[in-house]
Each structure stands twice: as C-alpha cells, then as structure tokens.
Amino acid sequence: MNDPQSSAAPDRLAVLDRWIADHFDEEVEFLRTLVRKPTDTPPGDNAPHAALTAVLLRDLQLPVQKVPVPAERVQAQGMESITNLIVRHTFGEGGPTIALNAHGDVVPPGEGWTRSPYGADVVDGKLYGRAAAVSKSDFATYTYALLALKASGLPLQGTVELHFTYDEEFGGELGPGWLLQQGLTQPDLLIAAGFSYQVVTAHNGCLQLEVTLTGKSSHAAYPDTGVDALQAANKLLTALYAHNDVLRQRRSAVPGITHPYLNVGWIQGGTNTNVVPGKVILKMDRRMIPEEDAAQVEEELSGLIGATMARCDGVRCKVRRLLLAHALKPLPGHEVLAQALQRHGEQVFGEPIPTSGTPLYTDVRLYGAAGVPAVIYGAGPRTVLESNAKRADEHLVLDDLQGATRVVARALADLLQPATPA
C-alpha cells in the first residue's frame, strides 16, 4: 500500500484535470443517457438499463462483465430483473485493487415534478431527473475518473474496478451482495456513490418489519359482532410513536448521526366505509445507530409489538421481517481513502471536506461486512437535501459532477502510485 500522506505532483494533477475538462461535455451526455432510461424500483425491471450501460462503456473502450442474477432470486426479492456490471482495468502489477460502486436502481418519481423526471433537462447548470444525483451521477463520476487515469499515461500500479449494481433500494443483497457472494470481486478498498461534499465513513443500520393485524369484519351497524383491527392498529401506533421518546435518549458518538428512530411509513386496511375493518397491515422502519446491536433491536421492537397486541382481545398479530441492514462502521485501512479524498476535495472545491456519518443506510455495508474498508464519496451537493434526491425535481449541479470526477481521479492517482523503493 502506498504512503497515505503521499500525493500526486502538480503536473500529474494538471494532466488529469485537463483531460476531464476537455471531455466534460461527453461525461454530461453519458449521464443524460443513463437518466433517460427509467429504473423505477419497484417494479425493478433493471436489466435493460444495465444492457444500455454496458454498450456505453464498451463504446468508451472499457471491458464489461455482465453478471445477471437468476430470475427466481430476483422475483423472490420482489423485483423483475437484475444484471450487475463489473469493469476491471489493471494499470500495473502489484498495488491495490480499488472498487468504485454506484447503484442504478431508484425509487419511482412520485408527484410534484416541474420537469420530466426522465427528460435529463439541463437548466442553469443543473441536470434534472430521477437518479441525476443519487446515484447515476456516479456512474459518470467513476467512469470518467477511470478514463482520465487511462489517458494520462501516469505510471500506476494496481487495479480499478467499477461495480454498477441494481439492488440498493431493496437492500443490496442482489447487487454488491451478489458480486461478493459469488466471489467475482475481492477489492482491497472501496469508494461508493456519494450524496454530499463530505466523505462518509459510517452509516445507520435499518430494520424493516411488516405487522399484520387480523380481527373480524362486520357490518358497521353491528360493530359488536366484529373485532376492529384498525382500533388495535391505533393502539399499536400510539405505542410505537411513544417509543421514539425512548430512542431519542440513545445518542450516537458518530458525527452526523444523532439517535435511533422509528417510522411507520405504510398502512393498508379495511374494505369499505360501512364495514368494521377486519385486517390492517403496517410497515415500519427502525433506524439503528452504529452502536446498537441489530439482534437486540429486533427483540426489543418485537417485544413492544407483542406486549401491545396482548392487550387487544381477539386480534391476531403476525410480524414479518422485510429488511435487516447492518450499520456501516469504519474499518482499519479506510483512512487512506478518506485522507486522499479530503485532500483533493479541499483543493478542488476550496473548502475543508470533513468526514462524517449519515443517518441513511446503503449497500456499502455489504462491502464492510466482507472486510473491505470503504468510504462514501461522489458527485453531490453540500447536503443530500439540496439535490432533492428521491424527491420531485431531483437535480445535480454540473460543476459538482466535474469537481467530484477530478477529486476521485486525483485520489486514485495517489493510491495507485508505485511504491517508492526503500
């Protein structure tokens, strides 16, 4: 591994910066093409986008390995199709293997857009569209950073891999998780798609549960002949939201992360206005700070649900786990990534670039679980909220795209420098 304090000389940096500036219009068009191809998840029919991306990468003289996930596995996860992509370029023998991961799947656009979510319109220096910021932007960032290194002629040692995956919205097990499980990659370090100027080194975990409450339907004129599942759900909601008062007292020591919290994001029930509801389904999201133990969190939450429903006569309760995403914790070795990105981020953007945690959860945790030191960094605004990521009018400031591409290329040039003989 290279000395983490070393940095590419100014003339080396100028070569990279100049190539990126000269090819930036191409990079923007590359991203616009990717944004125009929908990848709404659900439904998660994402193999066509991977096919398009593979064509674009091959046109750029980058070799692409397609990794389709078996249909039965994809459908069991609630999606329609997934093909992940690996690009691998070796600069010289020895040196680290550094992977760059971004996901192409996105939440559906929703309402409230003032521009087409798949128009990829460029207005006042901003590119609008679903996934323009998170995280098709980093398909472009990482691709053009690699191309800049290839074109630079710099003496480098090591390998750069691009991992473009399509399962982040459903947890990542069939995205990065599939690549790692199948033994298709074993990187030494990882940079994953970003959403702010900060270098993110830790993130929350997430437990999602589905709770089905079953009572007995009856005519609203004869409510005593039924068992109202919605009234039971009301009691459960009261208990769950009151639990947030307890969670607020559990503080994280990681900057950028405050405390755990619980959200009920989806409710379905009843059959008609004149019928006592016989069935209600709730889906909830419990964010876990890095200091928490996932098994204990699930036991605590299941216990709260069970104790509450025990007081609701005649209502059956079924709890099903939808997702368990462990927190990302910094692993030894991530420092070389963070320091290189911070150093060049400050030079490019003209302001200090801090490290922090984020209350979001990502599929980067899967690399961490495999023992790969990882950080999160890429194109994005100063905060994720500024980009409207996952909201209407999501957009990316194009200056940020060019800046992030420069930062990533420079950092990789540092990390891939040949070792200085002792």
C-alpha positions in Angstrom: 0.0 0.0 0.0 1.3 3.5 -0.8 2.1 6.0 1.8 -1.3 7.7 2.7 0.5 11.0 3.1 1.8 11.0 -0.5 0.1 13.0 -3.2 0.4 13.3 -6.9 2.7 16.1 -8.1 1.0 19.2 -9.5 1.9 18.4 -13.1 0.3 14.9 -12.7 -2.8 16.5 -11.4 -2.9 19.0 -14.2 -2.9 16.1 -16.7 -6.0 14.6 -15.1 -7.8 17.9 -14.6 -7.3 18.9 -18.2 -8.5 15.6 -19.6 -11.7 15.8 -17.5 -12.4 19.4 -18.6 -11.8 18.5 -22.2 -14.2 15.6 -22.1 -16.8 17.0 -19.7 -19.5 17.6 -22.3 -19.2 13.9 -23.2 -19.5 13.0 -19.5 -22.7 15.0 -19.2 -24.2 13.3 -22.3 -23.2 9.9 -20.8 -25.1 10.8 -17.7 -28.1 12.2 -19.5 -28.4 8.9 -21.5 -28.5 7.0 -18.2 -31.1 9.2 -16.6 -33.4 8.9 -19.6 -33.6 5.2 -19.2 -36.1 4.5 -16.2 -35.1 2.1 -13.4 -38.0 2.6 -11.1 -37.7 0.1 -8.2 -40.4 -1.2 -7.7 -41.1 -2.7 -10.2 -37.3 -3.2 -10.6 -37.0 -4.3 -14.2 -33.4 -3.1 -14.3 -31.6 -5.4 -16.7 -32.4 -3.2 -19.7 -30.6 -0.3 -18.1 -27.6 -2.5 -17.4 -27.6 -3.5 -21.1 -27.6 0.1 -22.2 -24.8 1.0 -19.7 -22.7 -1.9 -21.0 -23.0 -0.6 -24.6 -21.9 2.9 -23.5 -19.0 1.5 -21.5 -17.8 -0.6 -24.4 -18.0 2.3 -26.7 -15.6 4.0 -24.3 -13.2 1.1 -24.7 -13.9 -0.3 -21.2 -14.3 -4.1 -20.9 -17.6 -5.0 -19.2 -18.5 -8.2 -17.4 -22.3 -8.7 -17.2 -23.5 -10.5 -14.1 -27.2 -11.5 -14.4 -28.9 -12.6 -11.2 -31.1 -15.7 -11.6 -34.7 -14.7 -12.2 -36.1 -16.8 -9.4 -33.9 -14.9 -6.9 -34.8 -11.5 -8.3 -38.5 -12.3 -8.3 -38.4 -13.7 -4.7 -37.0 -10.3 -3.7 -39.9 -8.5 -5.3 -38.2 -7.3 -8.4 -38.3 -8.2 -12.1 -34.7 -8.3 -13.5 -31.2 -7.5 -12.4 -27.9 -7.5 -14.3 -25.0 -6.1 -12.4 -21.8 -4.9 -14.2 -18.1 -5.1 -13.5 -15.5 -3.1 -15.3 -11.9 -4.1 -14.4 -8.7 -2.2 -15.6 -5.2 -3.1 -14.3 -2.6 -0.4 -14.6 0.4 -2.4 -13.5 1.4 -5.4 -11.4 1.2 -5.0 -7.7 -0.7 -2.2 -6.0 -4.2 -2.3 -4.5 -7.5 -3.2 -6.1 -9.8 -0.3 -5.6 -13.5 -0.7 -6.4 -15.9 2.1 -7.2 -19.6 1.2 -6.7 -22.8 3.1 -7.7 -26.3 1.8 -8.0 -28.7 2.4 -10.9 -32.0 1.4 -9.3 -34.1 4.3 -8.0 -37.4 5.0 -6.3 -40.3 5.9 -8.6 -40.5 9.6 -9.4 -43.7 10.4 -7.5 -45.6 13.6 -7.9 -44.7 17.3 -7.9 -42.1 17.5 -10.7 -41.9 20.7 -12.7 -39.7 19.0 -15.3 -39.8 15.5 -16.8 -38.2 13.0 -14.3 -36.7 11.2 -17.3 -36.0 14.2 -19.5 -32.5 14.8 -18.2 -33.0 18.6 -18.9 -30.1 20.9 -18.3 -31.2 24.2 -16.9 -29.0 26.9 -15.4 -26.1 24.5 -14.9 -28.2 21.8 -13.3 -29.2 18.4 -14.7 -32.7 17.4 -13.7 -34.1 13.9 -13.5 -34.6 10.9 -11.2 -31.2 9.5 -10.2 -29.4 12.5 -11.6 -27.9 13.0 -8.1 -28.3 9.5 -6.5 -26.6 7.7 -7.9 -26.4 7.5 -11.7 -24.3 10.6 -11.3 -21.5 8.4 -10.0 -21.8 6.1 -12.9 -20.4 9.1 -14.7 -18.0 10.3 -12.0 -16.3 6.9 -11.7 -16.3 6.1 -15.4 -14.7 9.3 -16.4 -12.2 9.3 -13.5 -11.1 5.9 -14.7 -10.9 7.1 -18.3 -8.8 10.1 -17.2 -6.3 7.8 -15.5 -6.1 5.6 -18.6 -5.5 8.5 -20.8 -3.0 10.2 -18.5 -0.1 7.9 -19.2 0.9 8.1 -15.5 2.9 5.2 -14.1 0.4 3.5 -11.8 0.3 0.1 -10.1 -2.9 -1.7 -9.2 -6.4 -2.2 -10.5 -9.6 -0.1 -10.6 -13.0 -1.9 -10.7 -16.3 -0.3 -11.5 -19.3 -2.0 -9.8 -22.6 -0.8 -11.3 -25.3 -2.6 -9.4 -29.1 -2.5 -9.3 -30.5 -3.6 -5.9 -29.8 -0.7 -3.5 -33.4 0.2 -3.0 -34.2 -3.4 -1.9 -31.2 -3.8 0.3 -28.3 -4.6 -2.0 -28.1 -8.4 -1.4 -28.6 -9.0 -5.1 -26.3 -6.1 -6.1 -22.9 -5.8 -4.3 -24.0 -8.7 -2.1 -24.3 -11.0 -5.1 -20.9 -9.9 -6.6 -19.2 -10.6 -3.2 -21.1 -13.9 -2.5 -20.2 -15.3 -6.0 -16.5 -14.4 -5.5 -16.5 -12.2 -8.5 -14.6 -9.4 -6.7 -12.2 -9.1 -3.8 -11.2 -5.4 -3.6 -8.8 -4.0 -1.1 -10.6 -0.7 -0.8 -14.0 0.7 -1.9 -15.4 4.1 -2.8 -19.2 4.1 -3.1 -21.6 6.6 -4.6 -21.9 9.8 -2.6 -24.5 12.4 -1.9 -22.6 15.3 -0.3 -19.3 17.1 -0.2 -18.5 15.1 2.9 -16.6 11.8 3.0 -18.9 9.4 4.8 -17.3 6.7 6.8 -20.3 5.3 8.8 -24.0 5.0 8.4 -27.0 3.8 10.3 -28.5 0.3 10.1 -32.1 -0.4 9.3 -34.7 -2.9 10.4 -38.0 -3.0 8.5 -40.9 -5.0 9.7 -44.4 -5.8 8.4 -47.1 -6.3 11.0 -50.4 -7.8 10.0 -53.3 -7.4 12.5 -56.3 -9.6 11.9 -59.6 -9.2 13.6 -63.1 -9.9 12.3 -65.0 -7.8 9.7 -68.6 -7.0 10.4 -71.3 -4.5 9.3 -70.8 -1.0 10.8 -74.4 -1.1 12.0 -73.5 -4.1 14.2 -69.9 -3.3 15.4 -70.1 -5.6 18.4 -70.2 -8.6 16.1 -66.8 -7.8 14.7 -63.3 -7.3 16.1 -61.9 -3.9 14.9 -58.3 -4.4 13.6 -58.0 -0.7 13.0 -58.6 0.2 16.6 -55.9 -2.3 17.5 -53.6 -0.7 15.0 -54.3 2.7 16.6 -53.1 1.3 20.0 -50.0 -0.1 18.3 -49.2 3.2 16.5 -49.5 5.0 19.8 -47.1 2.6 21.5 -44.6 2.8 18.6 -44.5 6.5 18.4 -44.2 6.8 22.1 -41.1 4.5 21.8 -39.4 7.3 19.9 -39.1 9.2 23.1 -37.0 6.4 24.5 -34.9 6.2 21.3 -34.1 9.9 21.4 -32.2 9.3 24.6 -29.8 6.9 22.9 -27.1 9.1 21.4 -24.5 8.1 18.8 -20.9 9.2 19.1 -20.5 9.4 15.3 -20.7 12.9 13.9 -23.6 13.3 11.5 -25.7 10.6 13.3 -27.9 11.6 16.3 -30.1 8.9 17.7 -32.2 5.9 16.6 -35.8 6.5 15.4 -38.9 4.6 14.3 -41.2 5.5 11.4 -44.4 3.8 10.2 -44.4 4.5 6.5 -47.2 2.4 5.1 -50.7 1.4 6.3 -53.4 -0.6 4.5 -56.7 -1.9 5.8 -60.4 -2.1 5.7 -62.8 -2.9 2.9 -65.4 -0.1 2.9 -66.6 2.8 5.0 -69.6 0.8 6.3 -67.5 -2.2 7.4 -65.6 -2.8 10.6 -62.0 -3.3 9.4 -61.0 -6.9 9.8 -57.4 -6.6 8.7 -54.8 -3.9 8.9 -51.1 -4.1 7.7 -48.4 -1.8 8.9 -44.9 -1.4 7.6 -42.3 0.2 9.8 -38.7 1.4 9.5 -36.4 1.3 12.6 -33.1 3.1 12.0 -30.2 1.8 14.1 -27.2 3.8 15.1 -23.8 2.1 14.7 -23.5 1.5 18.4 -26.7 -0.7 18.5 -26.8 -4.5 18.2 -29.3 -5.5 15.4 -30.5 -8.6 17.2 -31.3 -6.7 20.4 -33.1 -4.0 18.4 -35.3 -6.6 16.7 -36.0 -8.3 20.0 -36.9 -5.1 21.7 -39.3 -4.0 18.9 -40.9 -7.4 18.6 -41.4 -7.4 22.3 -43.1 -4.0 22.2 -45.4 -5.1 19.5 -46.3 -8.3 21.3 -46.9 -6.6 24.6 -49.2 -4.1 23.0 -51.2 -6.6 21.0 -51.6 -8.8 24.1 -54.0 -6.1 25.3 -56.1 -6.2 22.2 -58.6 -9.1 22.6 -59.5 -11.1 19.5 -56.8 -9.6 17.3 -54.1 -11.9 15.8 -50.7 -10.4 15.1 -48.1 -11.6 12.6 -44.7 -9.9 12.3 -42.5 -10.4 9.3 -39.1 -9.0 8.8 -38.7 -7.2 5.5 -35.1 -6.0 5.7 -32.2 -6.1 8.1 -29.4 -3.8 7.0 -26.5 -3.6 9.4 -24.7 -0.3 10.1 -21.5 0.6 8.3 -18.6 1.0 10.8 -15.2 2.3 9.8 -12.7 -0.5 9.2 -8.9 -0.1 9.6 -7.5 1.0 6.3 -10.3 3.3 5.3 -8.2 6.2 6.4 -6.1 6.2 3.2 -9.3 6.6 1.2 -10.7 9.3 3.4 -7.5 11.3 3.5 -6.9 11.2 -0.2 -10.4 12.3 -1.0 -10.3 15.0 1.7 -7.0 16.4 0.5 -8.1 16.7 -3.1 -11.7 17.7 -2.3 -10.3 20.7 -0.4 -8.1 21.6 -3.3 -10.8 21.3 -5.9 -13.8 22.8 -4.0 -11.8 25.3 -2.0 -13.2 24.3 1.4 -12.4 21.7 4.1 -14.0 18.4 3.4 -15.0 16.7 6.7 -15.6 13.0 7.4 -18.9 12.1 9.0 -21.6 9.5 9.4 -25.0 9.6 7.8 -28.4 8.5 9.1 -29.1 6.9 5.8 -28.3 3.2 5.2 -26.6 2.0 2.0 -25.4 -1.3 0.4 -21.9 -0.2 1.2 -22.4 -2.1 4.5 -22.1 -5.3 2.5 -18.5 -4.5 1.5 -17.8 -3.6 5.1 -19.3 -6.9 6.2 -16.9 -8.6 3.8 -14.0 -6.9 5.4 -13.4 -4.2 2.7 -12.5 -0.8 4.1 -15.0 1.6 2.5 -16.0 5.3 2.3 -18.8 7.1 0.5 -17.9 9.9 -1.8 -19.0 11.1 -5.2 -20.9 13.9 -7.1 -23.4 15.7 -4.9 -24.3 18.9 -3.2 -23.1 20.1 0.2 -26.1 18.2 1.7 -28.3 15.4 0.3 -31.4 17.6 0.8 -30.1 20.3 -1.6 -30.3 17.8 -4.5 -34.0 16.8 -3.9 -32.7 13.2 -4.0 -35.7 10.8 -4.0 -38.0 13.8 -4.2 -39.5 15.8 -7.0 -37.1 17.8 -9.2 -34.0 15.8 -8.2 -31.1 17.5 -9.8 -27.3 17.6 -9.9 -25.2 20.8 -10.2 -22.8 20.0 -13.1 -19.9 21.9 -11.5 -20.2 19.4 -8.7 -20.1 16.5 -11.2 -16.9 17.8 -12.8 -15.4 18.6 -9.4 -16.1 15.1 -8.0 -14.7 13.5 -11.1 -11.4 15.4 -10.6 -11.3 14.5 -6.9 -11.8 10.8 -7.5 -9.3 10.7 -10.3 -6.7 12.6 -8.3 -7.3 10.3 -5.2 -6.9 7.2 -7.3 -3.7 8.5 -8.8 -2.3 8.9 -5.3 -3.4 5.5 -4.1 -2.1 3.8 -7.3 1.3 5.4 -7.2 4.2 2.9 -7.5 5.8 2.3 -4.1 9.0 4.3 -3.6 12.0 1.9 -3.1 13.3 2.0 0.4 
